[in-house]
Amino acid sequence: MDESGGSGHPRSGNDEPAHQHAGPAAPTADPEHPDADAPEQGADAAAAARSEEDTADAPKHDSETAETAATAPSAKTPASHEDTTPDEGERPAADATPSQHTPEHPAADGNGTETAPEDRPATPADAPHTHPDRTLAHSGTARSRPPRRQKDPGGGLLMGRPFGVPVYVAPSWFLVAALITWVFGGQLDRVLPELGAARYLVSLFFAVAFYASVLVHELAHTVAALRFKLPVRRIQLQFFGGVSEIEKEAETPGREFVLAFVGPLLSLVLAGLFYLAMQPVEPGTVPGVLLAGLMISNLIVAAFNLLPGLPLDGGRMLRAVVWKITGKPMSGTIAAAWVGRALAVCVLIGLPLLTQSGALGSNAEDNVGMDTVMDALLAAILAAIIWTGAGNSLRMARLREHLPELRARNLTRRAVPVETNTPLSEALRRANEAGARALVVVDADGEPLSLVREAAIVGVPEHRRPWVAVSGLAQDLTDGMRVSVELAGEDLLDTLRATPATEYLVVEETGEIYGVLSAADVERAFVKAMARPS
């Protein structure tokens, strides 16, 4: 409910009450009778002091990014409940009464999503709600934080920015590099015993060269994503290979298939190149052993990634095929994710059995004791990574499916414009008469200057409100706090993350005031959308 351009025409917005503040409950909406015992001298100073306390009590917001988200946002999912979002674009006359709706109640459990997450809005897990018929004076502020500012994604040691995408080496890479150096060094001792201790230097070179091949694999995904105009947040080399964090889904199943296939394809190309380089090299030499090892390792990377289960590249290819057949991307995600979970079980059980049987090229009698434990541990780690990745893919798909339901036009609260020196009691009276739940401070020409913070209103006792000007409780507007009424989905979340605040001024394309958007309302709507079945 706002007044478009300050002309006095309230519009239909989201009148759902905010969460009840944990602090002192606000009294009635028409405090016209101040305390008779309150001294008139120094009242302004006391009001100013309280205003400063309110400012200090306002929620603090730190800044950061988004696999996201995302990295995409993560949220706890409540039980499903009735949607009360008003119809888009409804604008009643000035005497229209506020719409009635059902209060919402978040549940305790839910799902998260992968990220970026740091990229997603915080979820008020257990904050109670006010009664739906209460007005602005009775409502409190949500005890939750708005989406955070997007920071540099980080994730380890920054190695460079090929194609403008940061490449990080996670701390876990140094662990696997040491493991590869130790294992490959032991193999070199049997093949090239004359190397002595130098074999570990050769093994370290192999570990670095192998992960350079993994980086080429990930860069193939990155180049394809950039070609399709899909933003890539970062590339990270970690314990088991690498990850390219692409922030948006491909628009068609064909693009999804290509995006997934280019990685294994490049690994196969690298294996072929190493094979060709082996031909003029004598097999029993250091270059021959290194080239053979890199050829085999790239073949293994390609074959493993072509397995048809999420989160592997083969799983994304399977998703694209099912998406093409059914016309539903979510169906493809569900099919590929469950195949991925089946693969995780197969890896957990099958890998140790294959190793012990000698099917992977080792002697069965040697696979006892510590070797058996190491094989089982490796299988468990791989299975856990695949299982977790499949589940995260399901949650991410569910998130992206429901994101379009978040629309600034539907979530905006009605607001009334008030001038800078208007007493808080008078401003609340006007808001309650109009059925509004937000206040916009404007100048003499009706131009918006600031937004009155809901948290500050709750902190002002009733008998002080006639002497407290709304300007003392307001937050100055910045460019990032003005959002378009047409924003929806990921665009809306990205805009809120860019400028963390508790409230935002929503404007029409013409610049007229449409209302006020509360970050708490967006978070609640996000959780509610995630609770609906796919």
KERO-510676 format. One record per residue (C-alpha): residue number from 1; residue in one letter; x, y, z. Coordinates in steps of 0.02 Angstrom, whole numbers. Layout:
residues N
{atom NUM "a" {X Y Z}}
...
***
This chain:
residues 534
{atom 1 "m" {0 0 0}}
{atom 2 "d" {85 148 -58}}
{atom 3 "e" {41 311 -127}}
{atom 4 "s" {95 321 -305}}
{atom 5 "g" {197 479 -324}}
{atom 6 "g" {127 539 -157}}
{atom 7 "s" {-43 571 -235}}
{atom 8 "g" {-142 483 -101}}
{atom 9 "h" {-196 327 -197}}
{atom 10 "p" {-155 172 -97}}
{atom 11 "r" {-128 13 -197}}
{atom 12 "s" {-153 -168 -154}}
{atom 13 "g" {6 -246 -91}}
{atom 14 "n" {58 -383 24}}
{atom 15 "d" {-22 -341 190}}
{atom 16 "e" {42 -494 276}}
{atom 17 "p" {106 -444 449}}
{atom 18 "a" {289 -451 489}}
{atom 19 "h" {364 -562 622}}
{atom 20 "q" {335 -507 801}}
{atom 21 "h" {488 -420 871}}
{atom 22 "a" {572 -499 1020}}
{atom 23 "g" {580 -331 1108}}
{atom 24 "p" {440 -235 1192}}
{atom 25 "a" {271 -253 1110}}
{atom 26 "a" {208 -97 1025}}
{atom 27 "p" {45 -24 1094}}
{atom 28 "t" {-105 39 1000}}
{atom 29 "a" {-95 131 835}}
{atom 30 "d" {-169 297 892}}
{atom 31 "p" {-65 363 1036}}
{atom 32 "e" {-141 535 1053}}
{atom 33 "h" {-131 547 1245}}
{atom 34 "p" {47 555 1309}}
{atom 35 "d" {92 521 1487}}
{atom 36 "a" {34 667 1594}}
{atom 37 "d" {183 649 1710}}
{atom 38 "a" {312 662 1571}}
{atom 39 "p" {405 827 1580}}
{atom 40 "e" {386 937 1429}}
{atom 41 "q" {559 1012 1452}}
{atom 42 "g" {692 904 1372}}
{atom 43 "a" {564 794 1283}}
{atom 44 "d" {646 823 1116}}
{atom 45 "a" {815 772 1187}}
{atom 46 "a" {742 614 1260}}
{atom 47 "a" {659 573 1095}}
{atom 48 "a" {822 600 1004}}
{atom 49 "a" {912 486 1127}}
{atom 50 "r" {783 351 1101}}
{atom 51 "s" {798 372 914}}
{atom 52 "e" {986 342 930}}
{atom 53 "e" {952 186 1034}}
{atom 54 "d" {831 125 902}}
{atom 55 "t" {963 151 771}}
{atom 56 "a" {1086 49 873}}
{atom 57 "d" {956 -89 893}}
{atom 58 "a" {922 -101 707}}
{atom 59 "p" {979 -264 628}}
{atom 60 "k" {1160 -262 570}}
{atom 61 "h" {1198 -332 399}}
{atom 62 "d" {1365 -392 338}}
{atom 63 "s" {1408 -407 154}}
{atom 64 "e" {1455 -553 47}}
{atom 65 "t" {1407 -652 -124}}
{atom 66 "a" {1325 -792 -220}}
{atom 67 "e" {1334 -1065 -308}}
{atom 68 "t" {1250 -958 -219}}
{atom 69 "a" {1202 -981 -277}}
{atom 70 "a" {1241 -964 -287}}
{atom 71 "t" {1275 -959 -260}}
{atom 72 "a" {1109 -978 -262}}
{atom 73 "p" {1010 -951 -81}}
{atom 74 "s" {990 -1088 47}}
{atom 75 "a" {836 -1100 153}}
{atom 76 "k" {749 -1207 281}}
{atom 77 "t" {588 -1272 209}}
{atom 78 "p" {429 -1260 311}}
{atom 79 "a" {275 -1366 293}}
{atom 80 "s" {164 -1318 147}}
{atom 81 "h" {29 -1192 181}}
{atom 82 "e" {-95 -1086 87}}
{atom 83 "d" {-33 -951 -29}}
{atom 84 "t" {-103 -780 9}}
{atom 85 "t" {-11 -676 -120}}
{atom 86 "p" {-125 -542 -196}}
{atom 87 "d" {-153 -534 -382}}
{atom 88 "e" {-23 -440 -480}}
{atom 89 "g" {-57 -261 -525}}
{atom 90 "e" {-215 -237 -420}}
{atom 91 "r" {-231 -53 -374}}
{atom 92 "p" {-390 -7 -278}}
{atom 93 "a" {-449 169 -245}}
{atom 94 "a" {-397 271 -95}}
{atom 95 "d" {-542 212 11}}
{atom 96 "a" {-515 28 -22}}
{atom 97 "t" {-495 -79 132}}
{atom 98 "p" {-342 -186 157}}
{atom 99 "s" {-357 -364 95}}
{atom 100 "q" {-381 -505 218}}
{atom 101 "h" {-264 -652 220}}
{atom 102 "t" {-206 -800 319}}
{atom 103 "p" {-53 -790 432}}
{atom 104 "e" {94 -900 389}}
{atom 105 "h" {184 -1017 508}}
{atom 106 "p" {357 -1080 466}}
{atom 107 "a" {397 -1257 513}}
{atom 108 "a" {555 -1322 594}}
{atom 109 "d" {635 -1432 463}}
{atom 110 "g" {682 -1410 281}}
{atom 111 "n" {807 -1423 143}}
{atom 112 "g" {958 -1321 97}}
{atom 113 "t" {1038 -1292 -68}}
{atom 114 "e" {1216 -1296 -131}}
{atom 115 "t" {1320 -1118 -161}}
{atom 116 "a" {1337 -1031 -120}}
{atom 117 "p" {1256 -1034 -47}}
{atom 118 "e" {1328 -880 80}}
{atom 119 "d" {1236 -823 -69}}
{atom 120 "r" {1060 -860 -8}}
{atom 121 "p" {937 -758 111}}
{atom 122 "a" {944 -809 293}}
{atom 123 "t" {790 -904 352}}
{atom 124 "p" {695 -853 509}}
{atom 125 "a" {678 -1027 582}}
{atom 126 "d" {562 -999 727}}
{atom 127 "a" {506 -818 736}}
{atom 128 "p" {320 -804 781}}
{atom 129 "h" {199 -697 681}}
{atom 130 "t" {81 -560 733}}
{atom 131 "h" {-104 -570 709}}
{atom 132 "p" {-153 -537 527}}
{atom 133 "d" {-269 -394 574}}
{atom 134 "r" {-136 -293 666}}
{atom 135 "t" {-78 -132 590}}
{atom 136 "l" {92 -52 569}}
{atom 137 "a" {98 9 747}}
{atom 138 "h" {74 -168 813}}
{atom 139 "s" {191 -260 697}}
{atom 140 "g" {371 -297 740}}
{atom 141 "t" {522 -332 634}}
{atom 142 "a" {581 -502 577}}
{atom 143 "r" {726 -574 676}}
{atom 144 "s" {817 -622 519}}
{atom 145 "r" {944 -546 402}}
{atom 146 "p" {917 -491 223}}
{atom 147 "p" {1015 -568 82}}
{atom 148 "r" {1199 -526 97}}
{atom 149 "r" {1307 -431 -23}}
{atom 150 "q" {1399 -536 -148}}
{atom 151 "k" {1585 -544 -115}}
{atom 152 "d" {1728 -618 -210}}
{atom 153 "p" {1688 -805 -201}}
{atom 154 "g" {1855 -857 -128}}
{atom 155 "g" {1886 -1040 -94}}
{atom 156 "g" {2073 -1058 -73}}
{atom 157 "l" {2228 -992 -159}}
{atom 158 "l" {2188 -884 -311}}
{atom 159 "m" {2290 -946 -459}}
{atom 160 "g" {2226 -833 -597}}
{atom 161 "r" {2074 -774 -695}}
{atom 162 "p" {2068 -859 -865}}
{atom 163 "f" {1923 -789 -968}}
{atom 164 "g" {1887 -677 -819}}
{atom 165 "v" {1839 -824 -706}}
{atom 166 "p" {1939 -842 -543}}
{atom 167 "v" {2028 -1010 -521}}
{atom 168 "y" {2058 -1065 -342}}
{atom 169 "v" {2158 -1209 -269}}
{atom 170 "a" {2072 -1272 -113}}
{atom 171 "p" {2178 -1319 39}}
{atom 172 "s" {2123 -1500 14}}
{atom 173 "w" {2219 -1503 -150}}
{atom 174 "f" {2385 -1500 -58}}
{atom 175 "l" {2331 -1655 36}}
{atom 176 "v" {2289 -1751 -122}}
{atom 177 "a" {2447 -1687 -207}}
{atom 178 "a" {2549 -1760 -64}}
{atom 179 "l" {2451 -1923 -77}}
{atom 180 "i" {2480 -1935 -266}}
{atom 181 "t" {2664 -1896 -240}}
{atom 182 "w" {2680 -2036 -113}}
{atom 183 "v" {2582 -2167 -212}}
{atom 184 "f" {2657 -2128 -382}}
{atom 185 "g" {2830 -2117 -304}}
{atom 186 "g" {2811 -2295 -242}}
{atom 187 "q" {2764 -2352 -417}}
{atom 188 "l" {2914 -2262 -492}}
{atom 189 "d" {3028 -2352 -370}}
{atom 190 "r" {2978 -2517 -452}}
{atom 191 "v" {2988 -2451 -632}}
{atom 192 "l" {3138 -2334 -616}}
{atom 193 "p" {3235 -2387 -460}}
{atom 194 "e" {3387 -2288 -515}}
{atom 195 "l" {3297 -2123 -476}}
{atom 196 "g" {3314 -2145 -289}}
{atom 197 "a" {3240 -2003 -187}}
{atom 198 "a" {3218 -1900 -346}}
{atom 199 "r" {3067 -2007 -387}}
{atom 200 "y" {2963 -1901 -268}}
{atom 201 "l" {3008 -1744 -364}}
{atom 202 "v" {2950 -1829 -524}}
{atom 203 "s" {2792 -1885 -434}}
{atom 204 "l" {2756 -1707 -378}}
{atom 205 "f" {2775 -1649 -557}}
{atom 206 "f" {2650 -1783 -608}}
{atom 207 "a" {2525 -1724 -476}}
{atom 208 "v" {2537 -1544 -538}}
{atom 209 "a" {2523 -1598 -721}}
{atom 210 "f" {2373 -1707 -681}}
{atom 211 "y" {2280 -1564 -598}}
{atom 212 "a" {2326 -1452 -743}}
{atom 213 "s" {2232 -1577 -851}}
{atom 214 "v" {2085 -1566 -730}}
{atom 215 "l" {2091 -1376 -749}}
{atom 216 "v" {2080 -1394 -938}}
{atom 217 "h" {1928 -1506 -913}}
{atom 218 "e" {1844 -1372 -807}}
{atom 219 "l" {1894 -1232 -924}}
{atom 220 "a" {1802 -1324 -1062}}
{atom 221 "h" {1642 -1312 -959}}
{atom 222 "t" {1678 -1129 -922}}
{atom 223 "v" {1707 -1080 -1104}}
{atom 224 "a" {1547 -1169 -1156}}
{atom 225 "a" {1449 -1082 -1017}}
{atom 226 "l" {1516 -911 -1066}}
{atom 227 "r" {1475 -951 -1247}}
{atom 228 "f" {1294 -979 -1193}}
{atom 229 "k" {1299 -818 -1089}}
{atom 230 "l" {1290 -913 -923}}
{atom 231 "p" {1388 -830 -782}}
{atom 232 "v" {1526 -935 -701}}
{atom 233 "r" {1562 -891 -521}}
{atom 234 "r" {1728 -981 -503}}
{atom 235 "i" {1830 -1138 -538}}
{atom 236 "q" {1896 -1231 -389}}
{atom 237 "l" {2024 -1372 -388}}
{atom 238 "q" {1996 -1480 -236}}
{atom 239 "f" {2022 -1652 -162}}
{atom 240 "f" {1933 -1754 -296}}
{atom 241 "g" {1956 -1654 -455}}
{atom 242 "g" {1880 -1486 -495}}
{atom 243 "v" {1715 -1393 -495}}
{atom 244 "s" {1651 -1258 -613}}
{atom 245 "e" {1517 -1158 -523}}
{atom 246 "i" {1394 -1102 -658}}
{atom 247 "e" {1263 -989 -582}}
{atom 248 "k" {1119 -1019 -703}}
{atom 249 "e" {1043 -1167 -792}}
{atom 250 "a" {1056 -1191 -979}}
{atom 251 "e" {898 -1133 -1069}}
{atom 252 "t" {878 -1288 -1178}}
{atom 253 "p" {918 -1474 -1158}}
{atom 254 "g" {1033 -1463 -1308}}
{atom 255 "r" {1140 -1331 -1225}}
{atom 256 "e" {1138 -1429 -1063}}
{atom 257 "f" {1203 -1583 -1155}}
{atom 258 "v" {1342 -1485 -1241}}
{atom 259 "l" {1389 -1397 -1080}}
{atom 260 "a" {1410 -1565 -992}}
{atom 261 "f" {1494 -1659 -1134}}
{atom 262 "v" {1636 -1538 -1173}}
{atom 263 "g" {1726 -1580 -1010}}
{atom 264 "p" {1747 -1768 -1040}}
{atom 265 "l" {1779 -1731 -1223}}
{atom 266 "l" {1929 -1621 -1179}}
{atom 267 "s" {1993 -1756 -1061}}
{atom 268 "l" {1985 -1882 -1203}}
{atom 269 "v" {2075 -1760 -1317}}
{atom 270 "l" {2212 -1738 -1187}}
{atom 271 "a" {2229 -1926 -1169}}
{atom 272 "g" {2250 -1938 -1358}}
{atom 273 "l" {2382 -1801 -1359}}
{atom 274 "f" {2481 -1885 -1221}}
{atom 275 "y" {2469 -2049 -1317}}
{atom 276 "l" {2539 -1966 -1474}}
{atom 277 "a" {2678 -1886 -1372}}
{atom 278 "m" {2725 -2059 -1305}}
{atom 279 "q" {2763 -2130 -1476}}
{atom 280 "p" {2937 -2056 -1503}}
{atom 281 "v" {2984 -2076 -1319}}
{atom 282 "e" {3070 -2230 -1248}}
{atom 283 "p" {2950 -2319 -1127}}
{atom 284 "g" {3075 -2350 -987}}
{atom 285 "t" {3120 -2166 -962}}
{atom 286 "v" {3051 -2031 -848}}
{atom 287 "p" {2962 -1939 -992}}
{atom 288 "g" {2887 -2103 -1052}}
{atom 289 "v" {2821 -2149 -881}}
{atom 290 "l" {2750 -1974 -852}}
{atom 291 "l" {2663 -1969 -1021}}
{atom 292 "a" {2590 -2142 -995}}
{atom 293 "g" {2527 -2094 -823}}
{atom 294 "l" {2446 -1934 -887}}
{atom 295 "m" {2365 -2027 -1032}}
{atom 296 "i" {2290 -2158 -915}}
{atom 297 "s" {2235 -2030 -785}}
{atom 298 "n" {2143 -1925 -916}}
{atom 299 "l" {2057 -2081 -983}}
{atom 300 "i" {2000 -2120 -805}}
{atom 301 "v" {1938 -1942 -780}}
{atom 302 "a" {1839 -1948 -943}}
{atom 303 "a" {1766 -2120 -908}}
{atom 304 "f" {1718 -2077 -728}}
{atom 305 "n" {1635 -1914 -778}}
{atom 306 "l" {1534 -2001 -914}}
{atom 307 "l" {1445 -2110 -786}}
{atom 308 "p" {1259 -2066 -804}}
{atom 309 "g" {1221 -1996 -633}}
{atom 310 "l" {1223 -1824 -552}}
{atom 311 "p" {1330 -1732 -505}}
{atom 312 "l" {1444 -1806 -640}}
{atom 313 "d" {1446 -1740 -818}}
{atom 314 "g" {1363 -1899 -878}}
{atom 315 "g" {1221 -1865 -757}}
{atom 316 "r" {1195 -1693 -833}}
{atom 317 "m" {1194 -1773 -1005}}
{atom 318 "l" {1062 -1897 -945}}
{atom 319 "r" {963 -1752 -872}}
{atom 320 "a" {968 -1664 -1040}}
{atom 321 "v" {905 -1820 -1130}}
{atom 322 "v" {759 -1846 -1009}}
{atom 323 "w" {722 -1660 -1016}}
{atom 324 "k" {714 -1670 -1205}}
{atom 325 "i" {599 -1822 -1202}}
{atom 326 "t" {479 -1762 -1066}}
{atom 327 "g" {492 -1575 -1094}}
{atom 328 "k" {518 -1553 -906}}
{atom 329 "p" {690 -1509 -836}}
{atom 330 "m" {638 -1563 -662}}
{atom 331 "s" {598 -1739 -725}}
{atom 332 "g" {772 -1750 -797}}
{atom 333 "t" {849 -1692 -634}}
{atom 334 "i" {752 -1819 -532}}
{atom 335 "a" {800 -1963 -647}}
{atom 336 "a" {985 -1916 -654}}
{atom 337 "a" {995 -1883 -467}}
{atom 338 "w" {925 -2055 -421}}
{atom 339 "v" {1042 -2139 -545}}
{atom 340 "g" {1182 -2042 -460}}
{atom 341 "r" {1130 -2109 -291}}
{atom 342 "a" {1129 -2285 -362}}
{atom 343 "l" {1305 -2254 -429}}
{atom 344 "a" {1359 -2199 -255}}
{atom 345 "v" {1301 -2365 -182}}
{atom 346 "c" {1389 -2461 -322}}
{atom 347 "v" {1551 -2367 -290}}
{atom 348 "l" {1539 -2397 -102}}
{atom 349 "i" {1518 -2585 -125}}
{atom 350 "g" {1597 -2620 -292}}
{atom 351 "l" {1762 -2526 -285}}
{atom 352 "p" {1836 -2624 -138}}
{atom 353 "l" {1777 -2788 -217}}
{atom 354 "l" {1858 -2746 -383}}
{atom 355 "t" {2021 -2701 -297}}
{atom 356 "q" {2025 -2859 -194}}
{atom 357 "s" {1985 -2968 -344}}
{atom 358 "g" {2131 -2896 -442}}
{atom 359 "a" {2017 -2830 -579}}
{atom 360 "l" {2103 -2659 -567}}
{atom 361 "g" {2274 -2730 -605}}
{atom 362 "s" {2341 -2770 -431}}
{atom 363 "n" {2376 -2935 -347}}
{atom 364 "a" {2236 -2996 -235}}
{atom 365 "e" {2357 -3065 -105}}
{atom 366 "d" {2431 -2891 -84}}
{atom 367 "n" {2264 -2810 -44}}
{atom 368 "v" {2255 -2850 140}}
{atom 369 "g" {2277 -2752 299}}
{atom 370 "m" {2306 -2566 273}}
{atom 371 "d" {2278 -2575 84}}
{atom 372 "t" {2104 -2646 111}}
{atom 373 "v" {2063 -2509 236}}
{atom 374 "m" {2126 -2375 115}}
{atom 375 "d" {2021 -2447 -28}}
{atom 376 "a" {1865 -2447 82}}
{atom 377 "l" {1899 -2269 140}}
{atom 378 "l" {1925 -2208 -38}}
{atom 379 "a" {1764 -2292 -94}}
{atom 380 "a" {1669 -2215 53}}
{atom 381 "i" {1732 -2040 13}}
{atom 382 "l" {1689 -2056 -172}}
{atom 383 "a" {1517 -2127 -133}}
{atom 384 "a" {1482 -1986 -9}}
{atom 385 "i" {1533 -1854 -136}}
{atom 386 "i" {1421 -1928 -271}}
{atom 387 "w" {1272 -1954 -153}}
{atom 388 "t" {1285 -1778 -82}}
{atom 389 "g" {1306 -1701 -254}}
{atom 390 "a" {1151 -1790 -318}}
{atom 391 "g" {1048 -1726 -171}}
{atom 392 "n" {1113 -1549 -193}}
{atom 393 "s" {1069 -1555 -377}}
{atom 394 "l" {891 -1600 -332}}
{atom 395 "r" {878 -1457 -208}}
{atom 396 "m" {954 -1332 -328}}
{atom 397 "a" {832 -1383 -465}}
{atom 398 "r" {688 -1365 -345}}
{atom 399 "l" {750 -1192 -295}}
{atom 400 "r" {764 -1132 -475}}
{atom 401 "e" {593 -1203 -514}}
{atom 402 "h" {510 -1097 -379}}
{atom 403 "l" {614 -938 -391}}
{atom 404 "p" {500 -857 -523}}
{atom 405 "e" {363 -855 -391}}
{atom 406 "l" {457 -717 -299}}
{atom 407 "r" {393 -556 -377}}
{atom 408 "a" {423 -382 -307}}
{atom 409 "r" {251 -326 -366}}
{atom 410 "n" {164 -458 -260}}
{atom 411 "l" {274 -443 -106}}
{atom 412 "t" {272 -253 -89}}
{atom 413 "r" {185 -176 61}}
{atom 414 "r" {68 -29 51}}
{atom 415 "a" {150 133 105}}
{atom 416 "v" {98 312 143}}
{atom 417 "p" {210 464 112}}
{atom 418 "v" {245 577 261}}
{atom 419 "e" {350 734 272}}
{atom 420 "t" {510 744 373}}
{atom 421 "n" {443 832 528}}
{atom 422 "t" {283 727 543}}
{atom 423 "p" {263 655 719}}
{atom 424 "l" {269 467 727}}
{atom 425 "s" {96 458 806}}
{atom 426 "e" {20 556 662}}
{atom 427 "a" {112 452 532}}
{atom 428 "l" {48 291 611}}
{atom 429 "r" {-129 360 615}}
{atom 430 "r" {-122 397 428}}
{atom 431 "a" {-49 226 391}}
{atom 432 "n" {-183 136 491}}
{atom 433 "e" {-322 234 408}}
{atom 434 "a" {-255 185 236}}
{atom 435 "g" {-222 5 286}}
{atom 436 "a" {-38 34 256}}
{atom 437 "r" {110 -56 335}}
{atom 438 "a" {254 56 284}}
{atom 439 "l" {304 239 290}}
{atom 440 "v" {403 335 159}}
{atom 441 "v" {478 503 209}}
{atom 442 "v" {462 629 67}}
{atom 443 "d" {510 810 40}}
{atom 444 "a" {391 954 2}}
{atom 445 "d" {384 902 -181}}
{atom 446 "g" {338 721 -140}}
{atom 447 "e" {510 651 -183}}
{atom 448 "p" {557 503 -71}}
{atom 449 "l" {703 535 47}}
{atom 450 "s" {706 389 167}}
{atom 451 "l" {611 239 236}}
{atom 452 "v" {551 228 415}}
{atom 453 "r" {625 71 492}}
{atom 454 "e" {499 -48 566}}
{atom 455 "a" {619 -99 703}}
{atom 456 "a" {636 82 758}}
{atom 457 "i" {447 106 767}}
{atom 458 "v" {426 -41 885}}
{atom 459 "g" {559 29 1001}}
{atom 460 "v" {472 196 1030}}
{atom 461 "p" {349 193 1178}}
{atom 462 "e" {174 254 1143}}
{atom 463 "h" {184 408 1253}}
{atom 464 "r" {340 469 1162}}
{atom 465 "r" {274 452 986}}
{atom 466 "p" {193 625 972}}
{atom 467 "w" {365 704 1000}}
{atom 468 "v" {469 590 890}}
{atom 469 "a" {484 644 709}}
{atom 470 "v" {482 506 578}}
{atom 471 "s" {647 570 507}}
{atom 472 "g" {736 513 664}}
{atom 473 "l" {681 333 633}}
{atom 474 "a" {715 328 447}}
{atom 475 "q" {855 258 341}}
{atom 476 "d" {915 366 198}}
{atom 477 "l" {882 296 25}}
{atom 478 "t" {1029 244 -82}}
{atom 479 "d" {1025 196 -264}}
{atom 480 "g" {1029 11 -218}}
{atom 481 "m" {877 31 -105}}
{atom 482 "r" {767 81 -252}}
{atom 483 "v" {707 -75 -341}}
{atom 484 "s" {595 -96 -491}}
{atom 485 "v" {422 -165 -466}}
{atom 486 "e" {453 -284 -613}}
{atom 487 "l" {595 -379 -528}}
{atom 488 "a" {565 -564 -497}}
{atom 489 "g" {657 -726 -461}}
{atom 490 "e" {847 -727 -466}}
{atom 491 "d" {853 -546 -525}}
{atom 492 "l" {759 -491 -370}}
{atom 493 "l" {872 -590 -253}}
{atom 494 "d" {1029 -528 -339}}
{atom 495 "t" {970 -348 -320}}
{atom 496 "l" {936 -369 -135}}
{atom 497 "r" {1104 -454 -106}}
{atom 498 "a" {1194 -309 -191}}
{atom 499 "t" {1129 -185 -60}}
{atom 500 "p" {1084 -266 107}}
{atom 501 "a" {944 -175 198}}
{atom 502 "t" {787 -211 296}}
{atom 503 "e" {671 -114 180}}
{atom 504 "y" {677 -59 -1}}
{atom 505 "l" {579 72 -97}}
{atom 506 "v" {487 -8 -243}}
{atom 507 "v" {456 107 -390}}
{atom 508 "e" {365 97 -555}}
{atom 509 "e" {459 110 -719}}
{atom 510 "t" {402 292 -723}}
{atom 511 "g" {487 324 -554}}
{atom 512 "e" {325 335 -454}}
{atom 513 "i" {318 256 -282}}
{atom 514 "y" {237 84 -283}}
{atom 515 "g" {270 34 -102}}
{atom 516 "v" {400 -36 17}}
{atom 517 "l" {477 -209 5}}
{atom 518 "s" {534 -291 167}}
{atom 519 "a" {680 -413 159}}
{atom 520 "a" {588 -518 289}}
{atom 521 "d" {438 -533 173}}
{atom 522 "v" {551 -594 32}}
{atom 523 "e" {631 -723 145}}
{atom 524 "r" {462 -786 205}}
{atom 525 "a" {396 -798 27}}
{atom 526 "f" {554 -891 -24}}
{atom 527 "v" {532 -1019 114}}
{atom 528 "k" {348 -1037 71}}
{atom 529 "a" {386 -1066 -113}}
{atom 530 "m" {516 -1197 -71}}
{atom 531 "a" {388 -1289 35}}
{atom 532 "r" {273 -1319 -112}}
{atom 533 "p" {291 -1488 -199}}
{atom 534 "s" {375 -1485 -369}}
***
